[in-house]
Amino acid sequence: MIALFGGTFDPVHLGHLNMAEQCVAELGLSELRFLPCAIPVHKAQPKITDTHRLNMLELATQGNEAFTIDKRELERQGPSYSLLTLQEYRDEQPNSPIIFLMGMDSFNSLTFWYEWQAITQLCHIVVYQRPGEIYVPNPALADYVAQAHVETSELLLTKKAGHCHFLTGPSFDAASSDIRKLINNQKPMEQFLASSVIDYIRTHQLYAE
């Protein structure tokens, strides 16, 4: 089984790490691959360089043997379409189940992604739902969930793609955009960022406007 977690990670924060750890634990994974994107299609452009985002991601994940980083989207020319990455993985691993981890906010907007229905045929989508986060589907997304949802993660092993599964985990009260504001205002960051990431941000004076 291959597990992928894409994002801008601008910066990578403890919420990202909690999501990844919960996914590894519940699904019994030996590896989860972070996929930092270069040119996001559904979000604002990153505030700092790819190199800085990658360096912080390496610092934040180095203490967990299950975490690895795939740099293909940073090295690819053009927008970071998830479909292209999943097609590459499917070509490389034609018989393996592929897990695509995302948060509830991303899942609620899935039907606006490029070729979203093709994405659902290339992987199992695992959605991390924090307490208080609400599943707000449009009709197309509701139809997909009605057909694809499985209650237990073990069923993700029964075929290569096509299922949807919800994970629940602890609350995390800040997004990357909120954390960037805290950094710019020189507020404490310890409850949101790994200490190694805080040190890196301070050393390189990142996110200061």
C-alpha positions as CSV (number, residue, x, y, z in Angstrom):
1,M,0.0,0.0,0.0
2,I,1.3,3.5,-0.9
3,A,0.2,6.5,1.1
4,L,0.5,10.1,-0.2
5,F,0.0,13.4,1.5
6,G,0.2,16.5,-0.7
7,G,0.2,20.2,0.2
8,T,2.1,23.4,0.1
9,F,3.4,23.0,3.7
10,D,3.9,26.7,4.0
11,P,5.0,26.1,6.7
12,V,4.5,22.5,7.7
13,H,2.9,22.5,11.1
14,L,1.9,20.1,13.9
15,G,-1.6,19.7,12.4
16,H,0.0,18.2,9.2
17,L,2.2,15.9,11.3
18,N,-0.8,14.8,13.4
19,M,-2.8,13.9,10.3
20,A,0.1,11.9,8.9
21,E,0.7,10.1,12.2
22,Q,-3.0,9.2,12.6
23,C,-3.1,7.8,9.1
24,V,0.0,5.7,9.6
25,A,-1.3,4.4,12.9
26,E,-4.9,3.5,11.8
27,L,-3.9,2.0,8.5
28,G,-0.9,0.2,9.8
29,L,1.4,1.8,7.2
30,S,5.2,1.4,7.0
31,E,5.6,4.5,5.0
32,L,3.7,7.8,4.2
33,R,5.1,10.1,1.5
34,F,4.8,13.8,1.8
35,L,4.3,15.5,-1.6
36,P,5.2,19.3,-1.4
37,C,3.7,21.0,-4.5
38,A,5.3,23.8,-6.4
39,I,2.4,25.6,-8.1
40,P,-0.8,24.8,-6.3
41,V,-4.0,24.9,-8.3
42,H,-6.5,25.3,-5.5
43,K,-4.6,27.5,-3.1
44,A,-2.6,30.7,-3.0
45,Q,0.9,30.7,-4.2
46,P,3.5,29.8,-1.5
47,K,4.9,32.8,0.4
48,I,8.5,31.4,0.4
49,T,10.8,29.4,-1.9
50,D,10.4,25.8,-2.7
51,T,13.8,25.2,-1.1
52,H,12.7,26.7,2.3
53,R,9.5,24.7,2.3
54,L,11.3,21.5,1.5
55,N,14.0,22.2,4.2
56,M,11.4,22.7,6.8
57,L,9.5,19.6,5.8
58,E,12.7,17.6,6.1
59,L,13.3,19.0,9.6
60,A,9.8,18.3,10.7
61,T,9.6,14.7,9.5
62,Q,13.1,13.5,10.2
63,G,12.1,12.0,13.6
64,N,9.6,9.6,12.2
65,E,10.9,6.6,10.2
66,A,7.6,6.2,8.4
67,F,7.8,9.6,6.9
68,T,9.5,10.2,3.5
69,I,9.4,13.1,1.0
70,D,8.7,12.8,-2.7
71,K,9.9,15.9,-4.6
72,R,8.5,15.1,-8.0
73,E,5.9,17.9,-7.9
74,L,8.6,20.4,-7.0
75,E,10.7,19.2,-10.0
76,R,7.8,19.1,-12.5
77,Q,7.2,22.1,-14.8
78,G,3.7,23.7,-14.6
79,P,0.8,23.4,-12.1
80,S,0.8,20.7,-9.4
81,Y,-2.2,18.7,-10.6
82,S,-2.8,15.7,-8.2
83,L,-4.1,13.7,-11.2
84,L,-0.6,13.7,-12.9
85,T,1.1,12.5,-9.7
86,L,-1.4,9.8,-9.1
87,Q,-1.2,8.6,-12.8
88,E,2.6,8.4,-12.4
89,Y,2.3,6.4,-9.2
90,R,-0.3,4.0,-10.8
91,D,2.1,3.4,-13.7
92,E,4.9,2.7,-11.2
93,Q,2.8,0.5,-8.9
94,P,0.1,-1.0,-11.1
95,N,-1.1,-3.5,-8.5
96,S,-0.8,-1.6,-5.2
97,P,-3.5,0.2,-3.3
98,I,-2.8,3.9,-3.3
99,I,-4.0,6.1,-0.3
100,F,-4.4,9.8,-0.9
101,L,-4.7,11.7,2.4
102,M,-6.4,15.0,2.7
103,G,-8.2,17.3,5.2
104,M,-11.9,17.9,5.3
105,D,-11.5,21.4,3.8
106,S,-9.9,19.9,0.7
107,F,-12.4,17.1,0.5
108,N,-15.3,19.4,0.5
109,S,-13.9,21.1,-2.6
110,L,-12.8,17.9,-4.3
111,T,-15.4,18.2,-7.1
112,F,-13.7,21.4,-8.2
113,W,-10.3,19.7,-8.7
114,Y,-9.0,19.0,-12.2
115,E,-10.5,15.6,-13.4
116,W,-11.6,14.8,-9.9
117,Q,-13.5,11.7,-10.9
118,A,-10.4,10.3,-12.5
119,I,-8.6,10.9,-9.2
120,T,-11.1,8.8,-7.4
121,Q,-10.4,5.9,-9.7
122,L,-6.7,6.0,-9.2
123,C,-6.6,5.9,-5.4
124,H,-8.5,5.5,-2.2
125,I,-9.2,8.9,-0.6
126,V,-8.7,9.1,3.2
127,V,-10.2,12.2,4.8
128,Y,-8.9,13.5,8.1
129,Q,-11.8,15.0,10.1
130,R,-11.0,17.0,13.1
131,P,-13.6,17.7,15.8
132,G,-15.9,20.4,14.7
133,E,-15.1,20.1,11.0
134,I,-18.2,19.6,9.0
135,Y,-18.7,17.5,5.9
136,V,-20.6,19.7,3.5
137,P,-21.0,17.9,0.2
138,N,-22.5,19.2,-3.0
139,P,-24.6,16.6,-4.9
140,A,-21.7,15.2,-6.9
141,L,-19.6,14.7,-3.8
142,A,-22.5,13.2,-1.9
143,D,-23.0,10.7,-4.7
144,Y,-19.4,9.7,-4.7
145,V,-19.3,9.2,-0.9
146,A,-22.5,7.1,-1.1
147,Q,-20.9,4.7,-3.5
148,A,-17.3,4.7,-2.2
149,H,-17.4,5.1,1.6
150,V,-16.2,2.2,3.7
151,E,-16.4,2.2,7.5
152,T,-13.2,0.2,8.2
153,S,-9.8,0.9,6.9
154,E,-9.1,-2.9,6.3
155,L,-11.4,-2.7,3.3
156,L,-8.9,-0.3,1.6
157,L,-6.8,-3.4,1.0
158,T,-9.4,-5.2,-0.9
159,K,-8.9,-3.3,-4.2
160,K,-6.4,-0.8,-5.7
161,A,-8.6,2.3,-5.7
162,G,-12.1,3.7,-5.5
163,H,-12.9,3.7,-1.8
164,C,-13.3,6.7,0.6
165,H,-12.6,6.4,4.3
166,F,-12.9,9.0,7.1
167,L,-10.3,9.3,9.9
168,T,-11.0,11.3,13.1
169,G,-8.3,13.0,15.2
170,P,-7.5,15.7,17.7
171,S,-8.4,19.3,17.0
172,F,-5.8,21.8,15.7
173,D,-6.9,25.4,15.8
174,A,-4.7,27.0,13.2
175,A,-4.1,26.8,9.5
176,S,-0.8,27.7,7.8
177,S,-2.2,31.1,6.9
178,D,-2.9,31.8,10.6
179,I,0.5,30.6,11.6
180,R,2.2,32.9,9.1
181,K,0.4,35.8,10.7
182,L,1.6,34.8,14.2
183,I,5.2,34.6,12.9
184,N,5.0,38.0,11.3
185,N,3.6,39.4,14.5
186,Q,6.3,37.7,16.5
187,K,3.9,35.6,18.6
188,P,4.7,32.3,20.3
189,M,4.7,29.4,17.9
190,E,5.5,26.4,20.1
191,Q,2.0,24.9,20.1
192,F,1.8,25.0,16.3
193,L,5.3,24.2,14.9
194,A,8.1,21.7,15.6
195,S,11.0,23.3,17.4
196,S,13.4,22.6,14.5
197,V,11.0,24.5,12.1
198,I,10.8,27.4,14.5
199,D,14.6,27.6,14.6
200,Y,14.8,27.5,10.8
201,I,12.2,30.2,10.4
202,R,14.0,32.5,12.8
203,T,17.4,31.8,11.3
204,H,16.2,32.7,7.8
205,Q,13.7,35.4,8.9
206,L,10.9,33.8,7.0
207,Y,7.3,35.2,6.7
208,A,8.3,38.7,7.9
209,E,6.5,41.3,5.9
